[in-house]
Amino acid sequence: MTKLSIKQKQTMEAIAYFINTNGYPPTTKELSKILNTSPSAVFKKLMILEEKGYIKTSIGKARSIVVMKGWEE
């Protein structure tokens, strides 16, 4: 896995916090509110995180983010 940028790390931390708090992963819209950015920007971040191997998602399905083990630096 390649190193995360600051914003990517913030996104990962937001996902992990949401899952730990609620017991299920956030939607793109929920993440956009948490990160104070647009849903399209969150979608791009999720795609990059998936390419880097930090998460897995299922396109077209809400709450499909799966955090891969060992993402914490």
C-alpha positions, 0 to 999 in steps of 0.5 A: 500500500502506498502512503496516504496524503493528509486528506486521504488519512482524514477520510480513512479516519472519518470512515473508521470513526463512523463504523466504530460509532454506528456499527456500519459504514457511512454513505458518500453523502454522510462522509461529505457532511463529516468532511465538509466537502461535496459528495463528488469529491468524496467519491473521488477520494474513495476511488483513490483509496480503493486503488491504493488498497485501503478500502473495498467498495461496491459501486451502486450500493450504499454503505458498501465501504469495507476498510482493509486491515493494516490501513493505519500508519 
